[in-house]
Amino acid sequence: MEKAGKAAIASFVMRGREYLAAVRAERDILVLETLFFADEVRDPAQQIPDLPGRVKLSRQELGMARQLIDAMSGPWKPADYRDTYTDRVNDLIEAKKHKKKVKLAPEAPAATNVLDLSEALQSSVQAAKKGSGRKTPAKKPDRKKTGSRKSA
């Protein structure tokens, strides 16, 4: 498949739902990527009536965007990322199991009305330069000890 530059289209059922997928070869392995069915694909212009069109960006804005991307880039380390939703659910289950008081999540921050992309990019670049720019979750206890499992 890889040498021919071809991919296969397949469908499969998982968790009681049918999925459409592309199967392609990449470096001696087969890769399965889920796709959308035609009825799931939406035209953004029909869904969002006041969708802005193409925007002309200045060299300064593009430069700041590149700086931000560079500042936030780093090597891919899968161990740096966790399924925090599952972690929170497991913590909630443990708390309820031991009849502990459950702490509610804080309110989401209010939306901002950023009108100047240049200003927003500049503040993001400055914040990224101060720290690594990447949020890495706090280390959790070894899940093997608790008997819970992490799905791949």
Secondary structure, 3 states (H helix, E strand, C coil): CCCCCCEEEEEEEECCEEEEEEEEEECCEEEEEEECCHHHCCCHHHHCCCCCCCCCCCHHHHHHHHHHHHHHCCCCCHHHCCCHHHHHHHHHHHHHHCCCCCCCCCCCCCCCCCCCHHHHHHHHHHHHHHCCCCCCCCCCCCHHHHCCCCCC
